[in-house]
Structures are given as C-alpha cells and as structure tokens.
Amino acid sequence: MLSSIIQVLFALFFPILILICCLVFLMVTKFYQHILALVFAIDEINNNPKILSNATLGFHIFDSYSDSKMTYRTILDLLFTSQEFIPNYKCGSQKNVIGVIGGFGSDTTFRMADILHLYKIPQISYGSFEPASNDQIHSASFLRMVPSELLQYQGLVQLLLYFQWRWMGLMATDDESGTYFLRTVEQILLQEGICPAFSERLTKHIYFFDEIDTMIFERMGILNNFMLSTAKVVIVHGETASITWLAVAIQTTQTMQYIFPWGKEKYIPKRVWVTTAQIDFTIFHFQKILDVKPQIFHGALSFNIHSKQIQGFQQFLETVNPFWEEKDGFLHEFWPQAFNCFLSKMNVLNLAFEPCTGKETLKDLPAPFFEMSMLSHSYSIYNAVYALAHALHAIDSARVNHRPLAHTRSHLVPPLALCNEKCHLGYSKKKKEGEKFCCYDCAPCPDGMFSNQEDSETCLSCPEDHYPNKLQDQCLPKIPNFLTFEDPLAIAATFSALSLSLITVLVLGIFLKHHDTAIVKANNQSLTYILLISLLLCFLCPLLFIGRPNQATCFIQQTTFGFVFSVSLSSILAKTISVVLAFMATKPGSRMRKWVGKRLAYSIVFTCSIFQAGLCVLWLAIFPPFPDVDVHSMTTEVIVLCNEGSVTMFYCILGYLGFLATICFTVAFLARKLPDSFNEAKFITFSMLVFCCVWLSFIPTYLCTKGKYMVAVEIFSILASSAGLLSCIFFPKCYIIVVRPELNNREQLIQRKI
C-alpha cells in the first residue's frame, strides 16, 4: 500500500520537479540563436569600415528573469554599475550605452521603457505586441522591429474560416495583453459567425517554489474545463513560458490517467493547437528527460513574423564550438544541455555525462532544440543592431559635416485612393448631386470668408478686425485707416493751410499798416479785421482733422469749424448790410441814417455767431462726437474716425452756414451796382458764389468717400471756401494798396462808378 502511494506521488511530482529544473537551472537552448544573431550582426558591422569607421560596437546581455523587479534592477545595472550599484550615478565607466535591444515580452518591455525613456536611450524591441500597448510605452524612446499583433488576429480568423472551424477554444495569459487579445478576437469571431467554446486565463509563470504547486493545480483546474469541452481547436496567446507550464499541466493530467484508469477516455486530449508568434515550443528538455511523447502539441500551427535568411549566417553557426569563444558564458551553459556532455569545468553534469569531444556541431541538433536557419525573432534582432549602427553612422556624419542631421523620409509616395483630389486651402467641399458623399467638387470661398484646412466642409468668416488674404486661406489683420501726418494728402493739406494762413497774416499786416487810407476805412474797418482773423482761424482748422482721432480732437473738430465759419459769414453779412444802409442813408430825408454805424454791424456779427455757438454747445452737451472705428465699410482696412454722435446736429451746423451764405449772396447780389466808393458788394457776391459752389459739391462727395479720403474732402472744402473768400474780397484791395497807391484816396474812389 505504501509502495503504491509513493508511486503515485512520484508520478505526480517528479515531472513538476524536472520542469522546475529545466526552467530554473537550464537556459532556453532554442533562444541561443538570438544571441548568435546579435554577435553575427555586430561582427559584420565592426568589419565594415563604411558604417562605423571610427567606432567599435560592443554589447552586454542581461537576463530579466521574467520578473518586473529584476527587470528594473538589471536596467539600472546596465546604466550605472561600475564598482557598486548607485542609481543615477556613474563614475569611472568608459562604456556608453547607445541603445538597448530587448523586450521579447510586453511586460518586460514596459518595465525597460520606464527607465530608458528618462535618459533618452532608445529601446528597440523584437517582440510583437498588441496595438493597445503603444499607449503604455514611452513612444519617444521606443521602437520595434515587427508589425502590430492585430495582423495575427486577422490571420487567426482567416485560418479558422479556411478550415471551417467554427467551434473552438481560447487561452490567454491573465494580464493586459491577454485581456486585449480576448476582447478583440472574440469580437472579430462573433462578426464571422465563429463561437468560442471556452475562454480561459493562464496565470503568468512563477519561479517561487512555495507557489508552484498552487499554479500547477490551477492549470489542472483550467484543463479540466478544457478537456471536458468538445472543441477540437484551441488558440493559445501568450509567451513561451505559458505553453511550457501548460505542457506540464497536461503531462500531469496524462500521468493521472494511467494511475486512475477510470478517467482514461475522459482525459485524452486530441486537439489542434494554434499559437501566436510570441510562443515558441521550447519543451525539448522536458520531453527528453521525462521521455514524454511529442504528441502533446503534435501538429500545432504557429504564426510567424517575417524573416529572411542572411548570407553567411549558417556558416557562422557551423563555426561555433566549445572552444570558439572564451568569454561566451552562454556557450558553457548551452553545450552540455545540447549534447549531453560536460566541458572542462567541473559541475554537477559531470556525474551523468561524458566529456565533450569538441567535434559536436549545431547542425547535428534536432530542430525543436536548435535551428540552423535564421528564426524570425533572430532576424528582428539582426535588423535592430543594424538600425542602431546606421543611426550612429548618421549622427557621426552630421558632426563631421557640421550640419544638422537630415530627417523620420522615403522617396516613395503611396498613391491617393480618393474619389477626387482634396480641396485646397481657400476652398470648401460642394456636394455632387447623385454621387457618393466622398465624391465632391471644390468651390472657392465667398468674398470675406476663408478656409485654412484641406477638405474643409465650410468656409469661415474672419473676425471683424481681420480680412482674408488673396488665396483666402488665412486671415490678416486690417490696416488702420486715418489721415496720418506722413500721408501725401495730409502733407499737401498742411502745406496749403500754413501757406494760406501766412497769406492771411500778410493781408492783415497790410491793412494794419495802411489803416488810415480810404480803402481800409471804407465799409467798417473793425469788421475787416474780424473777418481776416476768422479766416486765419478757418485756415488753421484743418490741422485738427489730421492724425489719429482721439477724444480731444473729435470733441472740437466740427464745432470749431462751424463756429469760426459762422463768424466769417456773419462779418461778411454785416459788411454787405452796411453797404446797403450807407447807400440808402445818402438819399435826402432817409430815415436809415440812424442805423448806419458800428453798433448794427457788431450786433449782426454777435447775433449770428451766438446762434451757431448755441447749436455747438447743445451738440456737445447731448450728443458729443467720439473716436470710433468702422470695420465694415472697407475690406482690408479698419477706418479710425470721429463719430459725429448725432448726424442731425452735424447737418444742422452745415445747414446754418448754408443759410448765412445764402443771405449774404442774396443781399450782395442786390447791392452789386451801388457806387463803388462805398461798395464791395460785387466782390462779396462773387466770393459767396465760390463759397456756395464748394459746399454744394462737398455734400455728395463727402457721402461717397470713406476713411481718410472723406476727411481729406472736408479739409480741402474748408481751405477752398476760405481761400475763395480771402481772394475775392481782399486781393483787389491789396492790389490798389500795394500796386496802385495813387488810387487809394477819397477823390479817386468817389469818381469811380460801377
């Protein structure tokens, strides 16, 4: 009885112990080719002077032990260890790490990236990962040599459809990668009408002895559901260790069927296994030591990534021998396991194996143990080494040529698979009637709108203070529009205003110098001085309209112009009425003599001016002008102007000036034939005719212009009308005073007739 129990225990736990020894103490011999591919690539690069002529590549190989803590520790060892381990501190080390190749599994890759990206050291992985892992890996320092695993998912489905396998099982590791695999594949299978019989999660491998029994029995529990299923196809996703632990669980179950024969039919698995590229069958030691039949995974289908046979690689493998490289620590582990012999160093294998002869070659090994053709992952490692070498060569070339490194570009451009060309900037899509939505015309943006993206659905309006450029692909700020002092119009206006002001001052000086002559005394000398001073102020008014409008200038521009012109017109009206009254007073028995004198003239000037002043005060009190901008009148410019506040008040001011001008013109026209000795009515008549023509043409011109040109129209109307008054009234008198002084006496003036 005791003997039977011992046999049962031995049959159950001996395979487990042997597997532990295989995984803990033995290296994965099939992966030794990965190391040789690395060495082969580095030797090729170092022997090629065209790649790195002034540098030699070296390498260190570290084991992550498939454990996150050990991964972090080994990466820190790689970066900082010299005499002792001090993170983030390097002293006395002449070895510079230019890149890291590794991360066969997604978990190892994430841990490596956590450290490497902090120091901007690139990591090139040769493992295949699901697309979701891209969000977890620091992309700035992470590159990979294989395509996305999503392509394998699609290949799995195509394989099932090809063999018409619509009832199958799924197994995946119990981690994020496995979760993504099950979620994605189950959705694709559902769309194709394929039903998963079961979905099992495999706990990741553990190397702690106190937990191995738990994991084995957990695997056996999963296998119980698996073996009860009628599914003949099983898809396994994970890494190499997953299939290894699955194998030991299956072997344990098969051992139990021989001990307990009543379960023989129930526990014989006959399945077709389909695996992803990350899984490789590395259980050769386990099968050889335990004499396990290879039918466990016999006929399995495994996806593979792209590979290519590199010239010279097989010849390189044939040169590998136990004395090939003294510093190859992996060779001392690999050779005894591969050929069941021991090398010169004493170890525990000496007790069971014969000494190695040195004639053993890798080509004599069976393919499940070691393959002579380059494996897909070995090919990825080979390419990764060359990628680092070429990057280093490009950096070195850039330094030599003293120019920045030229770029992340290919001369090959993929074709455009579009119904029509994309709409350029400045255009928007326009639907084609009767066509698919992806077929459309491109219509230029309407005036005042733009589009700054290709294939824009609609055109957009620019902000109020911006406008679209000629191509209508961007908005430009509108240029402020006002009459600046540097503008040619402003320069001409300023020159004209100052010149006419100077002329007015000269006329006033002439009249003051000859104040006791007949012409100066005629028609009220004081009114003449008031008129000349008001005209001087009229010539200076345009200076208020030049420059950027502000609160002060807007406040006094129009009111100053209106009041000063009313004084001028009032003075002219007073002079005209004085001429008429003086002529009438010369008639015998006329009662008009009491009205002749300075009092009436001053009253007319005061009354007419004070009414205009009242209008101006009312305007400033109720609706004062203020600086404003007009962003709508012009396309490319924003007008900076003085808003009148009340357009009605503005035209009331102009209307009152027109009223005074009309009265002056009427009275002067009626008095134009009076005797010339007391009469300047005909000159006033002509001056008022000029004045009225200027301002009658001003109104339509002012309303048709915008911006600085509107201001210029008002300025030149003020100057032209004022110059008309000055020239028509005073130039004939100045001519007599200066050029014909013999006519400037009372006798000569009395003799002249109109």
C-alpha positions in Angstrom: 0.0 0.0 0.0 2.8 2.4 1.0 4.6 1.5 -2.2 1.6 2.4 -4.3 1.2 5.8 -2.6 4.9 6.5 -3.2 4.5 5.6 -6.9 1.5 8.0 -7.2 3.3 10.8 -5.5 6.4 10.2 -7.6 4.4 10.1 -10.8 2.7 13.3 -9.9 5.5 15.5 -8.6 8.6 14.2 -10.5 7.5 15.8 -13.8 7.0 19.0 -11.9 10.4 18.9 -10.2 12.1 18.1 -13.5 10.3 21.0 -15.2 11.4 23.4 -12.4 15.0 22.3 -13.0 14.5 22.8 -16.7 13.2 26.3 -16.2 15.3 27.5 -13.3 18.7 25.9 -13.9 18.7 25.4 -17.7 18.7 28.0 -20.4 16.2 28.0 -23.2 18.5 26.5 -25.8 16.4 27.4 -28.8 16.8 31.1 -27.9 20.6 30.7 -28.0 20.2 31.6 -31.7 19.0 35.1 -30.7 22.4 35.7 -29.0 24.3 34.3 -32.0 22.3 36.6 -34.4 23.3 39.5 -32.2 27.0 38.5 -32.3 26.9 37.9 -36.0 25.4 41.4 -36.8 27.9 43.2 -34.6 30.9 41.3 -36.2 29.6 42.3 -39.6 29.3 46.0 -38.6 32.7 46.1 -36.9 34.3 44.6 -40.0 32.6 47.1 -42.4 34.6 50.4 -42.5 31.8 52.1 -44.4 29.4 52.1 -41.4 31.4 52.8 -38.3 35.0 53.7 -39.3 36.0 55.3 -36.0 34.0 53.3 -33.5 33.6 49.7 -32.4 30.3 48.2 -31.2 30.2 46.1 -28.1 27.4 44.6 -26.1 26.2 43.3 -22.7 23.5 40.7 -22.3 21.3 40.9 -19.1 18.6 38.5 -18.0 15.2 39.9 -16.8 14.3 36.5 -15.2 10.7 37.3 -16.4 10.3 39.3 -13.3 9.4 43.1 -13.1 11.7 43.8 -10.1 14.7 42.1 -11.7 14.0 43.9 -15.0 14.3 47.3 -13.2 17.4 46.2 -11.4 19.2 44.9 -14.5 18.4 48.0 -16.5 19.9 50.1 -13.7 22.9 47.8 -13.5 23.4 48.3 -17.2 23.3 52.1 -17.0 25.2 52.9 -13.7 27.1 50.0 -12.2 30.9 50.4 -12.1 32.2 49.5 -8.6 28.9 49.3 -6.8 25.3 49.9 -7.5 24.4 53.6 -7.1 21.3 54.6 -9.2 21.7 57.7 -11.3 25.4 57.9 -10.6 28.2 56.8 -13.0 31.9 57.1 -12.1 34.9 55.7 -13.9 33.0 54.0 -16.6 34.1 54.4 -20.2 31.2 52.4 -21.7 28.4 54.4 -23.2 25.0 52.8 -23.9 23.7 54.0 -27.2 20.7 51.7 -27.3 19.0 48.7 -25.9 17.7 45.7 -27.9 15.2 43.6 -25.9 11.8 43.2 -24.6 10.6 39.9 -26.1 7.5 40.1 -23.9 5.3 43.1 -23.4 5.7 43.2 -19.6 9.5 43.3 -19.8 9.3 46.0 -22.5 7.1 48.2 -20.3 9.5 48.0 -17.4 12.5 48.7 -19.5 10.8 51.7 -21.1 10.0 53.2 -17.7 13.7 53.6 -17.0 15.2 54.1 -20.5 12.9 56.9 -21.6 14.1 59.0 -18.6 17.6 59.0 -20.1 16.6 59.3 -23.7 18.1 55.9 -24.6 16.3 54.2 -27.4 14.8 50.7 -26.9 14.3 48.5 -30.0 12.1 45.6 -29.3 11.9 42.4 -31.3 8.7 41.2 -29.8 5.2 41.5 -31.3 2.7 43.5 -29.2 -0.9 44.3 -29.4 -1.8 47.9 -30.6 -3.1 48.9 -27.1 0.4 48.6 -25.7 1.5 51.7 -27.7 -0.3 53.9 -25.2 1.7 52.4 -22.3 5.1 52.5 -23.9 7.0 55.8 -24.0 6.9 56.3 -27.8 9.7 58.9 -27.9 12.3 56.3 -27.0 10.6 53.1 -28.1 10.9 51.4 -31.5 10.0 47.9 -32.6 11.1 45.7 -35.5 7.9 43.8 -36.0 4.4 44.7 -37.1 1.3 45.1 -34.9 -0.1 41.9 -33.4 -3.5 42.9 -34.8 -2.5 41.4 -38.1 -2.1 38.0 -36.4 -5.6 38.3 -35.0 -6.9 38.7 -38.5 -4.8 35.8 -39.7 -6.2 33.6 -37.0 -9.7 34.3 -38.1 -8.8 33.6 -41.8 -7.2 30.3 -40.8 -10.4 29.2 -38.9 -12.6 30.2 -41.9 -10.3 28.4 -44.3 -10.7 25.1 -42.4 -14.3 25.9 -41.5 -13.5 25.6 -37.7 -16.4 27.4 -36.1 -16.3 25.8 -32.7 -13.0 26.4 -30.8 -11.5 27.4 -27.5 -9.3 30.4 -26.4 -6.5 30.6 -23.9 -4.6 33.7 -23.0 -2.4 35.0 -20.2 -4.0 36.7 -17.3 -2.6 40.2 -18.0 -3.4 43.3 -20.1 -2.1 41.7 -23.2 -4.3 38.7 -22.8 -7.3 40.8 -22.0 -6.9 42.8 -25.1 -6.4 39.6 -27.2 -9.6 38.1 -25.9 -11.7 41.3 -26.3 -10.5 41.9 -29.8 -10.6 38.3 -31.1 -14.0 37.5 -29.6 -15.5 40.5 -31.3 -14.0 39.5 -34.7 -15.1 35.9 -34.3 -18.6 37.0 -33.5 -18.7 39.0 -36.7 -17.6 36.0 -38.7 -20.0 33.5 -37.1 -17.4 31.6 -35.1 -18.3 30.6 -31.5 -15.7 30.2 -28.7 -16.4 27.1 -26.7 -14.5 28.5 -23.7 -12.1 31.4 -22.8 -9.5 30.5 -20.2 -6.9 32.8 -18.5 -3.5 31.4 -17.7 -1.6 32.9 -14.7 1.9 34.1 -15.7 4.7 31.8 -14.8 6.2 32.0 -11.3 9.6 30.8 -10.1 8.9 30.7 -6.4 8.8 27.2 -5.0 6.1 27.9 -2.5 3.7 29.0 -5.2 4.4 26.4 -7.9 2.1 23.8 -6.5 -0.7 26.4 -6.5 -0.1 27.3 -10.1 0.1 23.6 -11.2 -3.3 22.8 -9.6 -4.7 26.0 -11.1 -3.6 24.9 -14.5 -5.1 21.5 -13.9 -8.4 23.1 -13.0 -8.3 25.0 -16.2 -7.5 21.9 -18.1 -10.5 20.1 -16.6 -12.8 22.6 -18.3 -10.7 22.4 -21.4 -10.8 18.6 -21.6 -14.5 18.4 -21.0 -15.1 20.7 -24.0 -15.9 19.2 -27.4 -13.9 21.9 -29.2 -11.2 20.3 -31.4 -9.2 23.6 -31.9 -7.5 25.7 -29.2 -5.9 29.1 -29.8 -3.2 30.0 -27.3 -2.0 33.5 -26.8 0.9 34.5 -24.5 4.6 33.9 -24.3 6.9 30.9 -24.3 6.7 30.1 -20.6 2.9 30.0 -20.9 3.0 27.0 -23.2 5.7 25.4 -21.1 3.6 25.5 -17.9 0.6 24.4 -19.9 2.6 21.4 -21.1 3.5 20.3 -17.6 -0.2 20.5 -16.5 -1.2 18.3 -19.5 1.6 15.9 -18.7 0.5 15.7 -15.1 -3.1 15.1 -16.2 -1.9 12.3 -18.5 0.1 10.8 -15.7 -3.0 10.7 -13.6 -5.0 8.9 -16.3 -2.5 6.0 -16.1 -2.8 5.9 -12.3 -6.5 6.3 -12.4 -7.6 4.3 -15.5 -11.3 5.1 -15.0 -10.6 8.5 -16.4 -8.6 7.4 -19.4 -11.2 8.3 -22.1 -12.1 11.5 -20.3 -8.6 12.9 -20.1 -7.1 12.1 -23.5 -6.8 15.5 -25.3 -7.0 15.4 -29.0 -6.7 19.0 -30.1 -5.3 21.2 -32.9 -3.2 23.9 -31.2 -2.9 27.4 -32.9 -0.5 29.8 -31.3 0.7 33.4 -31.9 4.2 34.4 -32.9 5.4 35.1 -29.3 5.0 31.5 -28.4 7.8 29.0 -29.3 7.9 25.3 -28.3 10.9 25.1 -26.0 10.0 22.0 -24.0 12.6 19.7 -25.6 14.4 19.2 -22.4 11.2 18.4 -20.6 10.2 15.8 -23.3 13.7 14.3 -23.5 14.3 13.9 -19.7 10.9 12.6 -19.0 10.6 10.6 -22.2 7.4 12.5 -22.9 5.8 11.8 -26.3 5.8 14.8 -28.6 2.1 14.3 -29.3 1.2 16.8 -26.7 1.5 19.6 -29.2 1.9 17.4 -32.3 0.7 19.2 -35.4 0.4 22.6 -33.8 0.0 25.7 -36.1 2.1 28.7 -35.1 2.1 32.1 -36.7 5.4 33.7 -37.5 6.7 37.1 -38.3 8.7 38.0 -41.5 12.2 36.6 -41.7 15.0 36.3 -44.2 18.0 34.1 -44.5 21.1 36.2 -44.1 24.1 35.2 -46.3 26.8 33.7 -44.2 24.8 33.1 -41.1 24.6 29.3 -41.3 28.3 29.2 -42.0 28.8 31.3 -38.9 26.7 28.8 -36.8 28.8 25.9 -38.1 31.9 27.5 -36.6 30.5 27.5 -33.1 32.3 25.0 -30.9 33.1 24.7 -27.2 36.5 26.5 -27.7 35.1 29.1 -30.1 34.9 32.0 -27.7 36.4 32.1 -24.2 34.1 34.8 -23.0 30.9 33.3 -24.2 29.3 32.4 -20.9 26.2 31.1 -22.6 28.2 28.5 -24.5 29.2 26.8 -21.3 25.5 26.5 -20.4 24.3 25.6 -23.8 26.8 22.9 -24.9 26.2 20.4 -22.0 22.4 20.7 -22.4 22.5 20.4 -26.1 25.0 17.5 -26.4 24.7 15.7 -23.0 28.4 16.2 -22.3 30.4 18.3 -20.0 33.1 20.8 -20.7 36.4 21.1 -18.8 34.9 23.0 -15.9 33.6 20.7 -13.1 29.9 20.9 -12.5 27.0 18.6 -11.4 26.6 17.4 -15.0 30.0 15.6 -14.8 28.4 12.9 -12.8 25.9 12.0 -15.5 27.5 13.0 -18.9 30.7 12.1 -20.8 33.2 14.8 -21.6 32.7 16.8 -24.8 34.9 15.9 -27.7 34.9 19.3 -29.4 33.6 17.7 -32.6 30.0 18.5 -31.8 28.3 20.9 -34.2 25.0 22.8 -34.0 23.7 21.3 -37.3 23.6 17.9 -35.6 20.9 19.1 -33.2 17.2 18.5 -33.9 15.1 21.5 -35.0 13.0 21.6 -31.8 16.2 22.1 -29.9 18.1 24.4 -32.2 17.6 25.5 -35.8 20.2 26.3 -38.4 18.0 28.6 -40.4 17.6 32.1 -39.0 14.5 32.4 -36.9 12.1 35.3 -37.3 13.0 36.8 -33.9 16.7 36.4 -34.6 16.1 38.2 -37.9 14.5 41.1 -36.0 17.5 41.2 -33.6 19.8 41.3 -36.6 17.9 44.3 -38.1 17.8 46.0 -34.8 21.6 46.0 -34.5 21.9 47.5 -38.0 19.3 50.1 -37.2 21.3 51.3 -34.2 24.6 51.2 -36.3 23.1 53.2 -39.1 21.7 55.8 -36.7 25.1 56.1 -35.0 26.7 56.5 -38.5 24.2 59.3 -39.4 25.0 61.1 -36.2 28.7 60.8 -36.8 28.3 62.0 -40.4 26.3 65.1 -39.3 29.0 66.0 -36.8 31.8 65.7 -39.4 29.9 67.9 -41.9 28.9 70.4 -39.3 25.3 70.3 -40.4 22.1 69.2 -38.7 21.0 65.6 -39.0 18.8 65.3 -42.0 15.4 63.6 -41.4 11.9 60.4 -39.8 11.6 60.5 -45.3 11.1 58.0 -48.2 11.2 58.8 -51.9 8.2 56.5 -52.4 4.9 58.2 -52.0 1.8 56.0 -51.6 -0.9 56.6 -54.1 -4.0 58.6 -53.2 -7.0 56.4 -53.1 -9.6 59.2 -53.3 -12.7 59.8 -55.5 -11.2 63.2 -56.3 -8.4 65.4 -55.2 -8.6 67.0 -51.8 -9.9 70.6 -51.7 -7.0 73.0 -51.3 -6.9 75.8 -48.8 -9.3 78.6 -49.7 -11.9 76.1 -51.0 -14.7 74.1 -49.4 -16.5 70.9 -50.3 -19.5 71.2 -52.5 -21.8 68.1 -52.8 -22.2 66.4 -56.2 -25.7 65.6 -56.9 -26.3 61.9 -57.4 -22.8 61.0 -56.2 -21.4 59.3 -53.1 -20.6 61.6 -50.2 -16.9 61.0 -50.7 -17.1 62.5 -54.2 -17.5 66.3 -54.2 -16.5 69.5 -56.0 -14.3 72.2 -54.6 -15.8 75.6 -54.5 -13.8 78.8 -53.8 -14.7 80.5 -50.6 -17.1 83.5 -51.0 -15.7 87.0 -50.6 -14.9 87.8 -47.0 -14.5 84.2 -46.0 -11.6 81.7 -45.8 -10.6 78.1 -45.1 -7.3 77.1 -43.7 -7.6 73.3 -43.8 -7.7 70.8 -46.7 -11.1 69.3 -47.4 -12.8 71.9 -45.4 -16.6 71.3 -45.1 -17.4 75.0 -45.0 -15.7 78.4 -45.2 -15.4 80.6 -42.2 -15.7 84.3 -41.6 -12.8 86.3 -40.4 -13.1 88.3 -37.2 -14.4 91.8 -37.7 -10.9 93.4 -37.5 -9.4 90.8 -39.9 -9.8 90.0 -43.6 -9.0 87.0 -45.8 -5.9 87.2 -48.0 -6.0 86.8 -51.8 -5.7 83.0 -51.5 -8.4 83.0 -48.8 -6.5 80.5 -46.7 -5.9 82.7 -43.7 -7.0 86.0 -42.1 -4.9 89.1 -41.9 -5.3 92.0 -39.5 -7.0 95.0 -41.1 -4.8 98.1 -41.5 -5.9 101.2 -39.6 -7.1 103.9 -42.0 -6.9 107.5 -41.0 -5.2 110.6 -42.3 -1.7 110.5 -40.9 0.7 113.4 -40.9 3.0 111.3 -43.2 0.3 110.8 -45.8 0.8 112.8 -49.0 -2.8 114.2 -48.7 -2.0 115.3 -45.2 1.3 116.9 -46.2 -0.5 118.8 -49.0 -3.3 119.9 -46.7 -0.8 121.1 -44.0 1.3 123.0 -46.5 -1.8 124.6 -48.0 -3.2 125.5 -44.6 0.0 127.1 -43.4 0.6 128.9 -46.7 -2.9 130.4 -46.7 -2.6 131.3 -43.1 0.6 133.2 -43.8 -1.0 135.0 -46.7 -3.9 136.0 -44.4 -1.4 137.3 -41.9 0.3 139.3 -44.6 -3.1 140.8 -45.7 -3.9 141.7 -42.1 -0.5 143.3 -41.8 -1.0 145.4 -45.0 -4.4 146.6 -43.7 -2.9 147.4 -40.3 0.0 149.3 -41.9 -2.4 151.3 -44.1 -5.2 151.6 -41.6 -5.6 155.4 -42.3 -6.1 155.0 -46.0 -9.5 155.3 -47.8 -9.9 151.7 -48.8 -9.1 150.4 -45.4 -11.5 152.8 -43.7 -14.3 152.0 -46.2 -17.1 149.6 -45.1 -16.2 149.4 -41.4 -12.5 148.9 -40.6 -13.2 146.7 -37.5 -15.3 144.2 -39.5 -12.4 143.8 -41.9 -10.1 142.9 -39.0 -12.7 140.5 -37.6 -13.2 138.9 -41.0 -9.4 138.4 -41.5 -8.9 136.9 -38.1 -11.8 134.5 -38.6 -10.4 133.5 -42.0 -7.0 132.9 -40.4 -8.7 130.5 -37.9 -10.6 128.8 -40.8 -7.2 128.0 -42.5 -5.9 126.5 -39.3 -9.0 124.4 -38.6 -7.9 121.5 -41.0 -4.9 120.8 -38.7 -7.5 119.4 -36.2 -8.5 116.8 -38.8 -5.1 115.3 -39.4 -3.7 112.5 -37.2 -5.3 109.6 -35.4 -8.6 110.7 -33.9 -8.8 111.0 -30.2 -11.3 112.2 -27.6 -10.0 115.8 -27.6 -9.8 116.3 -31.4 -13.1 114.6 -32.0 -14.7 116.9 -29.4 -13.6 120.2 -31.1 -13.2 119.4 -34.8 -16.6 120.1 -36.2 -17.8 122.6 -33.6 -14.7 124.8 -34.1 -15.1 124.7 -37.9 -18.8 125.5 -37.6 -18.3 128.4 -35.2 -15.3 130.0 -36.9 -17.1 129.9 -40.3 -20.2 131.4 -38.8 -18.1 134.3 -37.6 -16.7 134.8 -41.0 -20.0 134.7 -42.8 -21.6 137.0 -40.1 -18.9 139.5 -40.7 -19.4 139.4 -44.5 -23.2 139.7 -43.9 -22.6 142.7 -41.7 -20.3 144.4 -44.3 -22.9 143.8 -47.0 -25.8 145.2 -45.0 -23.6 148.1 -44.0 -23.0 148.9 -47.7 -26.8 148.9 -48.4 -27.7 151.0 -45.4 -24.9 153.5 -46.2 -26.2 154.0 -49.8 -29.8 154.4 -48.6 -28.7 156.8 -45.9 -27.2 159.2 -48.5 -30.7 159.9 -50.0 -32.3 163.2 -48.8 -34.8 162.6 -46.0 -33.8 159.0 -45.4 -34.5 157.5 -42.0 -31.8 155.0 -42.5 -29.1 157.2 -41.1 -29.8 156.2 -37.5 -29.0 152.6 -38.4 -25.7 153.4 -40.0 -22.8 152.7 -37.7 -20.7 150.1 -35.9 -23.4 149.1 -33.4 -25.5 147.5 -36.1 -22.6 145.7 -37.6 -21.4 144.3 -34.3 -25.0 143.2 -33.4 -25.3 141.3 -36.7 -21.9 139.5 -36.1 -22.7 138.7 -32.5 -26.3 137.5 -33.1 -25.5 135.3 -36.0 -22.4 133.8 -34.3 -24.0 133.3 -30.9 -26.8 131.2 -32.5 -24.2 128.9 -34.1 -22.4 128.8 -30.8 -25.6 127.7 -29.1 -26.1 124.8 -31.6 -22.5 123.7 -31.0 -22.9 123.7 -27.2 -26.2 121.8 -27.5 -24.4 119.2 -29.7 -21.5 118.8 -27.3 -23.8 118.5 -24.3 -26.3 116.0 -25.7 -24.6 114.0 -28.5 -20.8 114.8 -28.3 -18.6 113.3 -31.1 -16.2 110.5 -30.0 -13.5 108.4 -31.6 -14.8 105.2 -33.2 -13.8 102.5 -35.7 -15.6 101.3 -38.8 -14.7 97.7 -39.6 -17.4 97.0 -42.2 -17.0 99.7 -44.9 -13.6 98.6 -46.2 -12.4 95.1 -46.9 -8.8 95.3 -45.9 -8.8 98.4 -43.7 -10.4 99.4 -40.5 -11.4 103.1 -40.5 -10.5 105.1 -37.4 -12.8 108.1 -37.4 -14.6 110.6 -35.3 -18.2 109.5 -34.9 -20.4 112.7 -35.0 -22.6 111.4 -32.2 -25.5 113.0 -33.9 -25.6 113.3 -37.7 -28.6 115.6 -37.4 -26.6 118.1 -35.3 -23.8 117.9 -37.8 -26.0 118.8 -40.7 -27.7 121.5 -38.6 -24.3 123.2 -38.3 -23.7 122.9 -42.0 -27.3 124.0 -42.8 -26.9 127.1 -40.7 -23.7 128.0 -42.5 -25.6 127.5 -45.8 -28.4 129.7 -44.6 -25.9 132.6 -43.7 -24.1 132.1 -47.1 -27.4 132.3 -49.0 -28.5 135.6 -47.2 -25.0 137.1 -47.9 -25.2 136.1 -51.5 -28.7 137.5 -51.9 -28.0 140.8 -50.3 -24.7 141.2 -52.1 -26.2 140.4 -55.4 -28.9 143.1 -55.0 -26.3 145.6 -53.9 -23.7 144.8 -56.5 -24.5 148.0 -58.7 -24.2 150.6 -55.9 -21.5 153.3 -56.3 -18.1 151.7 -56.0 -16.7 154.2 -53.5 -18.9 152.7 -50.8 -19.4 149.3 -52.3 -17.6 146.0 -52.1 -20.8 144.1 -52.7 -19.8 142.8 -56.1 -16.7 141.2 -54.6 -18.7 139.7 -51.8 -21.2 138.4 -54.4 -18.5 136.5 -56.3 -16.9 135.2 -53.1 -20.2 133.8 -51.9 -20.8 132.2 -55.3 -17.5 130.4 -54.9 -18.3 129.5 -51.3 -21.7 128.0 -52.2 -20.3 126.0 -55.1 -17.6 124.5 -52.9 -20.0 123.4 -50.2 -22.7 122.2 -52.6 -20.2 119.9 -54.2 -18.9 118.9 -50.8 -22.0 117.1 -49.6 -22.3 114.4 -52.3 -18.5 113.9 -52.4 -18.4 113.6 -48.6 -21.1 111.0 -48.6 -19.4 108.9 -51.4 -16.0 108.6 -49.8 -14.7 106.6 -46.8 -11.9 106.7 -44.4 -9.1 109.2 -44.8 -10.4 110.4 -48.2 -13.7 111.6 -46.5 -11.6 113.6 -44.1 -9.5 115.0 -46.9 -12.6 116.1 -48.8 -13.8 118.2 -45.8 -10.3 119.6 -45.3 -9.9 120.8 -48.9 -13.5 122.1 -48.8 -12.7 124.3 -45.8 -9.4 125.5 -47.5 -11.1 126.1 -50.9 -14.1 128.1 -49.5 -11.9 130.1 -47.1 -9.4 130.9 -49.9 -12.3 132.0 -52.1 -13.4 134.5 -49.5 -9.9 135.8 -48.9 -9.0 136.1 -52.6 -12.3 137.6 -53.9 -12.8 140.2 -51.1 -9.2 141.2 -50.2 -6.9 140.7 -53.2 -8.4 143.6 -55.3 -8.0 145.9 -52.3 -4.4 144.7 -51.6 -3.7 145.4 -55.3 -4.7 149.0 -55.0 -3.0 149.5 -51.7 0.3 148.0 -52.8 0.5 148.3 -56.5 -1.7 151.4 -57.2 -1.4 153.6 -54.2 -2.4 156.7 -56.2 -6.0 155.3 -56.4 -6.1 154.8 -52.6 -7.7 158.3 -51.9 -11.2 159.6 -51.3 -11.3 161.7 -54.5 -10.4 158.8 -56.8 -12.9 156.5 -55.1 -15.8 159.0 -55.4 -15.1 159.4 -59.2 -15.3 155.7 -59.9 -18.7 154.3 -60.9 -19.9 150.8 -61.2 
